[in-house]
Amino acid sequence: MQRILVLGGTTEARQLSARLAARADLAVTLSLAGRTASPAAQPVPVRSGGFGGAQGLADYLAAERVDLLIDATHPYAAMISANAARAAELAKTPLLALRRPPWVPVAGDHWTEVGGAQGAVDALGPEPRRVFLTLGRNELAPFARAPQHHYLVRSVDPVDPPLAVPDAIYVTGRGPFDEAHDRALIEAHRIEVVVAKNSGGSATYGKIAAARALGLSVIVLRRPALPQVPAVETVDAAVAWLDHAVTP
Ligand code: NAP
């Protein structure tokens, strides 16, 4: 029996765990950061909360006798990915990263790529605009320095406290959000520009497709640098890697 720890918080981590849950040769635990008030149901046992940095994670890997570590966290969760790489070294535990490929702009897209939330604020400029903000709750603070805009803010959990701007509307939802859904939302709120991470995958691509169809600009936060570790892009590829890794 091989013990596997999946660092999750993503659709892919849940899908991978579901694929592995029934296997008699594997014991899978899924790790969540514990940020979401009502996390989605998961197909395997879950542990929740931080480990206390790379050393904390290395200690966990040793104490729980984890045979394989899979980093299936979100591509913008750079800290836990760096910690996973370091912890795997410290504990001498094989590590695989499961990372969705980024979206690539296609004909009809009007993207401005920026380095972070402050870069997005700068790119919005001084004139008031109607902005659809689809970043995580933790990245909203810089937009308080641009109170001239109207904001439509979408997040998984409510933004509390709300953004300190006079003109903001909040919607919550976990997705997936398809193009028709996001187009209707964008049109209902007369949105002029979308601010998004390059999350990759299909679950949140609706706003990118809707912006293209409507000829809107998208300000895209560039992906953070991630550690160089063995990596695959799909759940199928992760299962194939695991089959190879756990073969006696
Ligand atoms: P982060 O900045 O990379 O990590 C901050 C700290 O949170 C880590 O140092 C670690 O604490 C803890 N942590 C993060 N992911 C964890 C996990 N799966 N299990 C246990 N501890 C974890 O992470 P983040 O960007 O805040 O993301 C938090 C979670 O939300 C991740 O699981 C990620 O997959 C998910 N998520 C993030 C985004 C995003 O845009 N960032 C989007 C969708 C989902 P310790 O140092 O104490 O171990």
Residues whose N, C-alpha, C, O or C-beta is under 5 A from the ligand:
A	BS01	NAP	L7 G8 G9 T10 S31 L32 A33 G49 G50 F51 G52 G53 T73 H74 Y76 A77 A78 M79 I80 S81 G136
